[in-house]
Amino acid sequence: MIAVTEWVSEAMLEALRGLGAVHYDPEAWRRVPAASGSEIVALVVRNRTRVDRQLLEALPNLKVVGRLGSGLDNLDLQAVQAQGIAVVDGRGLNRQAVAEAVLAMLLWWARPWERWRSETRRGVWRRELDQHQLAAWRVGVVGMGHIGQEVSRLLTALGVEVWAYDAHPAAVAPPSGVHRVLRLEELLEAADVVTLHLALVPETVHLLNHERLSRMKPEAYLINTARGGLIDERALVTHLAAGRFRGVWLDVREAEPPPQPDPVAAFSRVWLTPHVAGRTREAEAAIDRRVLAGIRAYLGRPDANRR
């Protein structure tokens, strides 16, 4: 049996049913799947299902986990690997979607689109110089994985000065024309825009804490489309209340959805979206195809019925 613990498209659900019996419960991420654990040989999740030792103990015959997305921070990889369970995921397949979303946000911030739209509809015809070209900004890209690389590539193609930082010495070199820095603090102090593209691991939890946020320019812009835990939100609220940051876009939060009332939402210069930057139809379809192919290939093996 294939257990699906979060929402999937009808097309994906039908394709999975072509591989065998499917137990579909989009709210099952809140608990151990309701179907008999011993029957489950494949598990399909997004980012809410915690695939940890407790869950694995309840699924003694699990053979493969399909992760519909790019981050693996909700999987205890050590426990998964120790039990010989395969993982198939969509890493890299949403990089263009996220990069385009970051570019769209920068283009929105660079010009007063909403004011123009509102005023011209009322007959107001103001042409003051209240806009910028993207090349006027220095953008700091934190993380040089698939998405950080793609963001850097798009911005440099537009003539933007891009600085890149990655804590891992073995990280992929940034694209041509990108200035690589060795200290995160150096990037934070120099950038007009900081955009985060890192995995959430113990070393990166609250990477942008109160002290590092204070190093950013008072009128800088901040973007997080990676994982909410990269930013200490309490510290961010303190800085926003003090008048710092010209714009902040959070597509991801420390808790998703965040508890209400949401103190971050109180600031008009904060843009909030529900973890959708990478979820274009094209990216989702590509991820579905890869995960489906991986599950099909693994369950088709003669030894896939027993661990």
Helices and strands as residue ranges (DSSP letters): E 2-4, H 10-17, E 22-24, G 28-30, G 37-39, E 42-45, H 53-58, E 64-67, H 77-82, E 86-89, H 95-110, H 113-121, G 134-136, E 138-142, H 146-157, E 161-165, E 179-180, H 184-190, E 193-196, H 210-215, E 221-224, G 228-230, H 233-241, E 247-250, G 263-266, E 270-272, H 281-299
